[in-house]
Amino acid sequence: MSESTGSAYTLLMRGHAFLDEKRHHQAVVVLERARTLEPRKASIREALARAYYAVQRFDEARAEFEAALDIDPTNDYAHFGLALCLERCGRIDAARGHLKLACVMRPEDENYQRALERIAPAS
């Protein structure tokens, strides 16, 4: 691997920095390279999904969140992100299921709770 390419970890860290800076398109570029190097790393797949979601590439974001969950089914954020993608395409029941899982896994997360309340209001 050339020094300019960097390790998957280095690319992941650069991708996270770009996400933090709201430079989502740049994050996509480096995170796609990281995924090529380490396709079985859930952390890379989740970060790439976040970047895709931010640039409104929702089908690709959904696929990456699903890949992250295939690798690590206990990834609460991947359940949350997948739910948001499913909600966008009108699959509310499936979205609700993933949000419920995320809420059970991390009950203190207010973002998860608010999202669930939004799509599954109390009757």
PyMOL commands that set and color helices and strands:
alter all, ss='L'
color gray80, all
select helices_A, chain A and resi 8-20+24-37+42-54+58-71+76-88+92-105+110-119
alter helices_A, ss='H'
color red, helices_A
deselect
rebuild
show_as cartoon
